[in-house]
Amino acid sequence: MRTEPISCYRPTPDRVATFASLPYDVFDRDQAATYVRAHPGSFLAIDRPETAFAPHHDMYAPEVYAKAAQILRLRIEDGTLVEDTSPCYYLYRLEQNGHTQTGVVCACSIDEYEDGTIRRHESTTAAKETDRIEHIKATGAQTGPILLAYPDDPTLDRLIRKASETAPLYDFTDDGGVRQTVWRIACATSVEAIRKAFSSIEHAYIADGHHRAASAAKLGLMMRAQKRAGYKRGEALSDLFLAVLFPAGQLRLLAYNRVVSDLAGHTPAELLTAIAAAGFVVGAPSVSAAIPRGRRQFALYLDGSWRDLEFVDGSSLPDDPVSRLDAQILQDRILGPILGIDDPRTSERIRFIGDIEGTGRLEELAGTHGVAFSLFPTSIDELMAVSDAGRLMPPKSTWFEPKLRSGLFIRKIREDAG
């Protein structure tokens, strides 16, 4: 893999805790507006610039993206952001509820994204790609890092451990209770050692940020097509994209659960009978939330009660990494044929709820007329197997926690950015 040190704008240590924010796509429009009203100096005002306009204003209008660029300039002018002009690596550690993961902040190649060295498992939509492309074009910068996983490597473990023994650049706890620690690695010897270690990694895997990666790659290729004579492929700032690379073994995945708003004409008893006929053992009802304990185990909330489900017809599954995913089993055996959710990407009858919201949220959304399914988390090994096979996972199969903060590293792709 090619991993390059970066130069960037970054917040000053005294303002980092109030400036850095969760990624743009974890908020809906109302949530983003509420957050920015409460935190007007946060990076989310740049990441979601429609929050500066009336609620009915077209959030994809040119003046909205221009507002992002304007606020970015203001944050540079008022001293919130400073520029690291010397390329370096950063270490980025997140700690939450006893879980710790430490990644390397760098720039990765759009060509390696295109040729499959950096592998993906999720499809993207043109509308979401266009939004981020316009945001990058307006600001001249990449602002939200893509979370990449790489196979655990003892050499990189040693280098990262040694670098994290120095005094950190940032050390703060965010408003979600996640401790965020960042180190700056500028020593030429250390930089070269990390670069060399990553050159032996054959593949990295997009864990979170498929739309950000696709947008950066598409814009980079568009800008490449406009380059003048003398340009060498791979040398422009836009030939690389902002990323944080974590060892796969450190990443934590939570379940992504499903709620269907109705029973597709079935009574609760009829639905349970159909589920049993589809290859599931259905447990007794309980008022306490059932918790899946392993693969092919599910929890069902229906008619005010929870039930354990276990899929026991495994011998009938095709021998491929997608068909054997719990999310795909649920789709193929229950959601599609029984509940009529033929395309979960477009159906308005289904909602996807991250496990972090808890079982109470599933009960609330299912209510008295719907049904909820709690799943066992997808593993990083399953994600990598699907990616290696060149396949795509079902929608909303993975939820990575904790989320990376945006605005910590703002990487220019044009010299006039900011």
C-alpha positions as CSV (number, residue, x, y, z in Angstrom):
1,M,0.0,0.0,0.0
2,R,1.0,3.6,-0.6
3,T,0.5,5.7,2.5
4,E,1.8,9.3,2.5
5,P,2.3,11.7,5.4
6,I,0.1,14.8,5.2
7,S,0.2,18.5,5.7
8,C,-3.1,19.9,7.0
9,Y,-5.0,22.5,8.9
10,R,-5.9,21.4,12.4
11,P,-7.5,22.9,15.5
12,T,-5.4,24.4,18.2
13,P,-5.2,22.3,21.4
14,D,-7.3,24.7,23.4
15,R,-10.2,24.6,20.9
16,V,-10.0,21.0,19.6
17,A,-12.7,19.6,22.0
18,T,-15.3,22.2,20.9
19,F,-14.4,22.2,17.2
20,A,-14.1,18.5,16.2
21,S,-17.5,16.9,15.5
22,L,-19.1,13.6,14.6
23,P,-19.2,12.9,10.8
24,Y,-21.8,14.7,8.7
25,D,-23.8,11.5,7.9
26,V,-24.7,10.5,11.4
27,F,-27.1,13.5,11.6
28,D,-30.3,14.1,9.7
29,R,-31.1,17.7,8.7
30,D,-33.0,18.6,11.9
31,Q,-30.4,17.0,14.1
32,A,-27.5,18.8,12.4
33,A,-29.3,22.1,12.8
34,T,-30.0,21.5,16.5
35,Y,-26.4,20.5,17.1
36,V,-24.9,23.6,15.3
37,R,-27.3,25.9,17.2
38,A,-25.9,24.5,20.4
39,H,-22.3,24.3,19.1
40,P,-21.9,27.2,16.6
41,G,-18.1,26.9,16.7
42,S,-18.0,23.2,15.8
43,F,-16.8,21.8,12.5
44,L,-20.3,20.5,11.8
45,A,-21.2,24.1,10.7
46,I,-18.7,23.5,7.9
47,D,-19.5,19.9,7.2
48,R,-23.3,20.6,7.1
49,P,-23.4,24.2,5.8
50,E,-27.1,24.1,5.1
51,T,-27.5,24.7,8.9
52,A,-26.8,28.4,8.2
53,F,-29.9,28.6,6.0
54,A,-33.6,28.3,6.6
55,P,-35.0,24.8,7.0
56,H,-36.7,24.8,3.6
57,H,-33.6,26.1,1.7
58,D,-32.1,23.7,-0.9
59,M,-29.3,22.1,1.0
60,Y,-27.4,21.3,-2.3
61,A,-27.5,24.9,-3.7
62,P,-24.2,26.5,-4.7
63,E,-24.5,29.1,-2.0
64,V,-24.6,26.4,0.6
65,Y,-21.3,25.0,-0.4
66,A,-19.9,28.5,-0.7
67,K,-20.9,29.0,3.0
68,A,-18.8,26.0,4.0
69,A,-15.8,27.6,2.3
70,Q,-16.5,30.9,4.0
71,I,-16.8,29.4,7.5
72,L,-13.6,27.4,6.9
73,R,-11.8,30.7,6.1
74,L,-13.2,32.3,9.2
75,R,-11.9,29.5,11.4
76,I,-8.5,30.0,9.9
77,E,-8.6,33.7,10.3
78,D,-9.8,33.6,13.9
79,G,-7.1,31.2,15.0
80,T,-9.2,28.1,15.6
81,L,-7.2,26.3,12.9
82,V,-3.5,26.3,12.4
83,E,-1.6,24.9,9.5
84,D,1.0,22.1,9.7
85,T,3.0,22.7,6.5
86,S,5.5,19.9,7.0
87,P,4.1,16.6,6.0
88,C,3.8,14.1,8.9
89,Y,1.9,11.2,10.1
90,Y,-0.5,11.4,13.0
91,L,-1.6,8.7,15.4
92,Y,-5.2,8.8,16.4
93,R,-6.4,6.8,19.4
94,L,-10.0,6.4,20.5
95,E,-11.0,5.0,23.9
96,Q,-14.6,4.1,24.9
97,N,-15.9,1.9,27.6
98,G,-12.7,-0.1,27.9
99,H,-12.2,-0.4,24.2
100,T,-9.1,1.1,22.5
101,Q,-8.1,1.5,18.9
102,T,-5.1,3.4,17.5
103,G,-4.8,4.3,13.8
104,V,-2.4,6.1,11.5
105,V,-3.7,9.3,9.8
106,C,-2.3,9.6,6.3
107,A,-3.2,10.0,2.6
108,C,-4.0,7.0,0.5
109,S,-4.0,6.6,-3.3
110,I,-7.1,7.0,-5.4
111,D,-5.4,4.7,-7.9
112,E,-5.3,2.0,-5.2
113,Y,-8.9,2.6,-4.5
114,E,-9.7,2.2,-8.2
115,D,-7.5,-1.0,-8.7
116,G,-8.8,-2.8,-5.6
117,T,-5.8,-2.5,-3.4
118,I,-8.2,-0.7,-1.2
119,R,-11.2,-2.9,-1.1
120,R,-14.9,-1.9,-0.5
121,H,-18.0,-3.8,0.5
122,E,-20.8,-1.2,0.1
123,S,-22.5,0.4,-2.9
124,T,-22.8,4.2,-3.1
125,T,-25.4,6.5,-4.5
126,A,-24.7,9.3,-7.0
127,A,-26.6,11.9,-5.0
128,K,-24.5,11.4,-1.9
129,E,-21.3,11.3,-3.9
130,T,-22.2,14.5,-5.7
131,D,-22.8,16.2,-2.3
132,R,-19.4,15.4,-1.0
133,I,-17.7,16.2,-4.4
134,E,-19.3,19.7,-4.3
135,H,-18.2,20.2,-0.7
136,I,-14.6,19.3,-1.4
137,K,-14.6,21.5,-4.5
138,A,-15.9,24.5,-2.6
139,T,-13.6,24.1,0.4
140,G,-10.6,22.8,-1.6
141,A,-10.0,20.3,1.1
142,Q,-10.8,16.8,2.4
143,T,-12.2,17.1,5.9
144,G,-13.7,13.7,6.9
145,P,-11.2,10.8,7.0
146,I,-12.1,7.4,5.6
147,L,-11.8,4.6,8.2
148,L,-9.6,1.8,6.7
149,A,-8.8,-1.6,8.2
150,Y,-5.6,-3.5,7.5
151,P,-4.6,-7.0,8.6
152,D,-2.8,-6.9,12.0
153,D,0.9,-6.5,11.5
154,P,3.5,-6.8,14.3
155,T,5.9,-4.3,12.8
156,L,3.3,-1.6,12.6
157,D,2.1,-2.5,16.1
158,R,5.6,-1.9,17.4
159,L,6.1,1.4,15.5
160,I,2.7,2.7,16.7
161,R,3.3,1.7,20.3
162,K,6.7,3.4,20.3
163,A,5.3,6.6,18.8
164,S,2.5,6.8,21.3
165,E,5.0,6.9,24.2
166,T,5.7,10.6,23.5
167,A,3.6,13.6,24.7
168,P,0.4,13.8,22.7
169,L,-0.7,16.8,20.5
170,Y,-4.3,16.4,21.7
171,D,-5.9,14.6,24.6
172,F,-9.5,15.3,25.3
173,T,-12.8,13.6,26.0
174,D,-15.6,14.4,23.5
175,D,-19.2,15.1,24.4
176,G,-20.0,11.4,23.7
177,G,-17.6,10.3,26.4
178,V,-14.9,9.1,23.9
179,R,-11.4,9.9,24.8
180,Q,-9.5,11.2,21.8
181,T,-5.7,11.3,21.7
182,V,-3.5,12.4,18.8
183,W,0.2,12.3,18.4
184,R,2.2,14.0,15.6
185,I,5.0,12.0,14.0
186,A,7.4,14.3,12.2
187,C,10.8,12.6,12.7
188,A,12.1,11.6,9.2
189,T,13.3,8.2,10.5
190,S,9.9,7.3,12.0
191,V,8.0,8.6,9.0
192,E,10.0,6.4,6.7
193,A,9.7,3.4,8.9
194,I,5.9,3.6,8.9
195,R,5.8,4.2,5.2
196,K,8.0,1.2,4.6
197,A,5.9,-1.0,6.9
198,F,2.7,-0.1,5.1
199,S,4.3,-0.9,1.7
200,S,4.2,-4.6,2.7
201,I,0.5,-4.5,3.4
202,E,-1.3,-6.0,0.3
203,H,-4.8,-4.7,0.9
204,A,-6.8,-2.3,3.2
205,Y,-10.5,-2.4,3.6
206,I,-13.0,0.4,3.8
207,A,-14.7,0.0,7.1
208,D,-16.6,3.3,7.2
209,G,-16.7,6.2,4.7
210,H,-17.6,4.6,1.3
211,H,-19.2,7.8,0.0
212,R,-16.3,9.9,1.1
213,A,-13.8,7.6,-0.6
214,A,-15.8,7.4,-3.8
215,S,-16.2,11.2,-3.9
216,A,-12.5,11.8,-3.3
217,A,-11.6,9.3,-6.0
218,K,-14.0,10.7,-8.6
219,L,-13.0,14.3,-8.0
220,G,-9.3,13.3,-8.1
221,L,-9.8,11.7,-11.5
222,M,-11.7,14.7,-12.8
223,M,-9.0,17.0,-11.6
224,R,-6.4,14.7,-13.2
225,A,-8.1,15.0,-16.5
226,Q,-7.6,18.8,-16.4
227,K,-3.9,18.6,-15.6
228,R,-1.4,20.3,-18.0
229,A,1.6,18.7,-19.7
230,G,4.3,17.7,-17.3
231,Y,2.0,16.3,-14.6
232,K,3.0,12.9,-13.3
233,R,0.3,10.6,-12.2
234,G,0.1,10.3,-8.4
235,E,1.9,13.5,-7.6
236,A,-1.1,15.9,-7.2
237,L,-2.7,16.6,-3.9
238,S,-6.0,15.4,-5.3
239,D,-4.4,12.0,-6.3
240,L,-4.6,11.1,-2.6
241,F,-7.4,11.0,0.0
242,L,-7.5,11.5,3.8
243,A,-7.7,8.2,5.7
244,V,-7.1,6.6,9.1
245,L,-5.7,3.1,9.0
246,F,-6.5,0.8,11.9
247,P,-5.4,-2.8,12.5
248,A,-8.5,-4.9,11.9
249,G,-8.2,-6.7,15.2
250,Q,-8.8,-3.5,17.1
251,L,-12.0,-2.4,15.4
252,R,-15.3,-2.9,17.1
253,L,-18.5,-3.6,15.2
254,L,-22.0,-3.3,16.6
255,A,-25.1,-4.8,15.2
256,Y,-27.3,-2.9,12.7
257,N,-30.9,-3.8,13.5
258,R,-34.1,-3.7,11.5
259,V,-37.6,-2.5,12.1
260,V,-40.5,-3.1,9.7
261,S,-43.5,-0.8,10.2
262,D,-46.2,-3.5,9.6
263,L,-46.7,-7.3,9.3
264,A,-47.6,-7.3,5.6
265,G,-51.1,-8.5,6.3
266,H,-50.1,-11.3,8.6
267,T,-51.4,-11.7,12.2
268,P,-48.7,-12.1,14.8
269,A,-49.4,-15.8,15.0
270,E,-49.3,-16.2,11.2
271,L,-46.0,-14.4,11.1
272,L,-44.4,-16.6,13.7
273,T,-45.6,-19.7,11.8
274,A,-44.1,-18.5,8.6
275,I,-40.8,-17.7,10.3
276,A,-40.6,-21.2,11.7
277,A,-41.4,-22.7,8.3
278,A,-38.5,-20.6,6.9
279,G,-35.9,-22.5,8.9
280,F,-35.9,-20.8,12.3
281,V,-36.5,-22.1,15.8
282,V,-38.8,-19.6,17.5
283,G,-38.4,-19.2,21.3
284,A,-41.0,-18.5,23.9
285,P,-42.2,-14.9,24.4
286,S,-40.6,-12.8,27.1
287,V,-41.1,-9.2,28.3
288,S,-37.3,-8.9,28.6
289,A,-35.3,-8.1,25.5
290,A,-33.6,-11.1,23.9
291,I,-29.9,-10.6,23.0
292,P,-28.4,-12.6,20.1
293,R,-25.3,-14.5,21.4
294,G,-23.8,-15.7,18.2
295,R,-24.0,-16.0,14.5
296,R,-27.4,-17.1,13.1
297,Q,-29.1,-16.0,16.3
298,F,-31.6,-13.2,16.2
299,A,-34.1,-11.5,18.5
300,L,-37.6,-10.7,17.5
301,Y,-39.9,-8.1,19.0
302,L,-43.5,-8.6,18.1
303,D,-46.9,-7.8,19.7
304,G,-45.3,-6.5,22.9
305,S,-43.0,-9.5,23.5
306,W,-39.4,-10.6,22.6
307,R,-38.5,-14.0,21.3
308,D,-35.2,-15.7,20.5
309,L,-34.8,-16.8,16.9
310,E,-32.2,-19.3,15.6
311,F,-31.6,-20.2,12.0
312,V,-31.0,-23.9,11.9
313,D,-31.3,-24.6,8.1
314,G,-27.6,-23.7,7.4
315,S,-27.1,-26.6,5.0
316,S,-29.4,-25.0,2.5
317,L,-27.3,-21.8,2.2
318,P,-25.2,-21.2,-0.9
319,D,-21.4,-21.4,-0.2
320,D,-20.5,-17.8,-0.7
321,P,-19.6,-15.1,1.9
322,V,-22.6,-12.9,1.3
323,S,-25.4,-15.5,1.5
324,R,-24.0,-16.7,4.9
325,L,-24.2,-13.3,6.5
326,D,-26.8,-13.0,9.2
327,A,-28.2,-9.8,7.5
328,Q,-28.6,-11.6,4.2
329,I,-30.2,-14.7,5.9
330,L,-32.7,-12.4,7.5
331,Q,-33.4,-10.6,4.2
332,D,-33.6,-13.8,2.1
333,R,-35.7,-15.9,4.6
334,I,-38.0,-13.3,6.3
335,L,-37.8,-9.7,5.2
336,G,-38.2,-10.4,1.5
337,P,-40.5,-13.5,1.1
338,I,-42.6,-13.0,4.2
339,L,-42.7,-9.3,4.9
340,G,-42.4,-8.1,1.3
341,I,-39.3,-6.0,1.7
342,D,-37.9,-6.8,-1.7
343,D,-35.4,-3.9,-1.9
344,P,-34.3,-2.8,1.6
345,R,-32.4,0.1,0.0
346,T,-35.6,1.8,-1.3
347,S,-38.5,0.4,0.8
348,E,-40.1,3.0,3.1
349,R,-41.4,0.3,5.3
350,I,-38.1,-0.6,6.9
351,R,-35.7,1.3,9.2
352,F,-32.2,0.5,10.2
353,I,-31.2,1.2,13.8
354,G,-27.7,1.0,15.2
355,D,-27.3,-1.2,18.2
356,I,-26.0,1.8,20.1
357,E,-29.6,3.1,20.3
358,G,-30.7,0.2,22.4
359,T,-33.6,-2.3,22.4
360,G,-35.9,0.3,23.8
361,R,-35.7,2.2,20.5
362,L,-36.6,-1.0,18.6
363,E,-39.7,-1.4,20.8
364,E,-40.7,2.2,20.3
365,L,-40.4,2.1,16.5
366,A,-42.1,-1.3,16.1
367,G,-45.0,-0.2,18.3
368,T,-48.1,-2.4,18.2
369,H,-48.3,-2.8,14.5
370,G,-44.7,-3.5,13.4
371,V,-41.9,-6.0,14.1
372,A,-38.2,-5.5,15.0
373,F,-35.2,-7.8,14.5
374,S,-32.0,-7.5,16.6
375,L,-28.9,-9.1,15.0
376,F,-25.5,-10.4,16.1
377,P,-22.8,-8.0,14.9
378,T,-21.0,-8.7,11.6
379,S,-17.4,-9.6,12.2
380,I,-14.4,-7.8,10.6
381,D,-13.4,-11.2,9.1
382,E,-16.8,-11.5,7.4
383,L,-16.4,-7.9,6.0
384,M,-12.9,-8.7,4.7
385,A,-14.1,-12.0,3.1
386,V,-16.9,-10.3,1.3
387,S,-14.5,-7.5,0.1
388,D,-11.9,-10.1,-1.0
389,A,-14.6,-11.8,-3.1
390,G,-15.4,-8.6,-4.8
391,R,-19.0,-8.7,-3.4
392,L,-21.2,-6.2,-1.7
393,M,-22.7,-6.6,1.7
394,P,-26.5,-6.1,2.3
395,P,-27.3,-2.4,3.2
396,K,-26.6,-1.4,6.8
397,S,-24.6,-4.5,7.7
398,T,-22.0,-2.8,9.8
399,W,-21.9,-0.1,12.5
400,F,-18.5,0.9,13.7
401,E,-18.1,2.4,17.1
402,P,-16.6,4.7,18.2
403,K,-17.0,7.1,15.2
404,L,-14.0,9.1,14.0
405,R,-14.3,12.9,14.6
406,S,-14.2,15.2,11.6
407,G,-12.3,18.4,11.5
408,L,-9.2,17.2,13.3
409,F,-7.3,17.0,10.1
410,I,-8.3,19.2,7.1
411,R,-6.2,18.2,4.1
412,K,-5.9,20.6,1.2
413,I,-6.2,19.4,-2.4
414,R,-5.7,22.9,-3.8
415,E,-3.0,25.3,-2.7
416,D,-5.6,28.1,-2.5
417,A,-7.8,26.2,0.0
418,G,-8.7,28.2,3.0
